Amino acid sequence: VDDAVALAASARKRGRIFQVALPFRHSAMFKRLAELVAEGAIGNPHMASCVAVRRNIGGTWRHLHERSGGILVEDAAHVFDLFNWLLGQHISKVSAFGGQARIRAGVSIEPMEDATAYVEHADVCDHVVCALHYDEGAHGSLALTFSSPARPRMQLSVLGDEGMLVARVEEQAIYLDRQGKVPERFEARPPDGVKDPNVPGSTEQLRSF
């Protein structure tokens, strides 16, 4: 907290813009998803889940525990914030498990960039599974990796008492399914010229400065 206060004071002194990096809040897809939830498309939301596959979070410092919180801070924190936004609640309990499958000392991870540095130094989890309990009774789950050999993909769903919404990032589309009604599909494309295949909203966030 002291470091954050010092950073904010420094930004004010120099007349700079200082903000928390929460790119999902700026994503056209996730803003549309939040709008549908707020409009009551699925009734009262009570469960959210996400599966996110990343090939790599670049930069060797991200794989060092002393410089980074690892995958939970670098990536999962964004999903947790998105869950908070969509469910309108805050996390009160967490159970999580993780490990090193590909990014770990002594194992080659070619063709990833800076592979030799990862092999020599990596000491954080490269995949995690989390179960979340919220202060008003909702629940969430997250399965996340940043070391997959497969193509990047991310799917997030929100379940309510009247239906379910599923956002598929690679398709740039949201699906709404309600009992007794024809399923609906919503386009959720970013503005022209914006391409954020791995981190939705990152370009829009920079533009918001």
Secondary structure as GFF3:
##gff-version 3
##sequence-region A 1 209
A	DSSP	alpha_helix	2	14	.	.	.	ID=ss1
A	DSSP	three_ten_helix	23	26	.	.	.	ID=ss2
A	DSSP	alpha_helix	28	38	.	.	.	ID=ss3
A	DSSP	beta_strand	45	53	.	.	.	ID=ss4
A	DSSP	three_ten_helix	60	63	.	.	.	ID=ss5
A	DSSP	alpha_helix	71	71	.	.	.	ID=ss6
A	DSSP	pi_helix	72	76	.	.	.	ID=ss7
A	DSSP	alpha_helix	77	87	.	.	.	ID=ss8
A	DSSP	beta_strand	91	99	.	.	.	ID=ss9
A	DSSP	alpha_helix	115	121	.	.	.	ID=ss10
A	DSSP	beta_strand	127	134	.	.	.	ID=ss11
A	DSSP	beta_strand	139	145	.	.	.	ID=ss12
A	DSSP	beta_strand	153	160	.	.	.	ID=ss13
A	DSSP	beta_strand	164	168	.	.	.	ID=ss14
A	DSSP	three_ten_helix	169	171	.	.	.	ID=ss15
A	DSSP	beta_strand	173	177	.	.	.	ID=ss16
A	DSSP	beta_strand	184	187	.	.	.	ID=ss17
A	DSSP	alpha_helix	202	208	.	.	.	ID=ss18
###
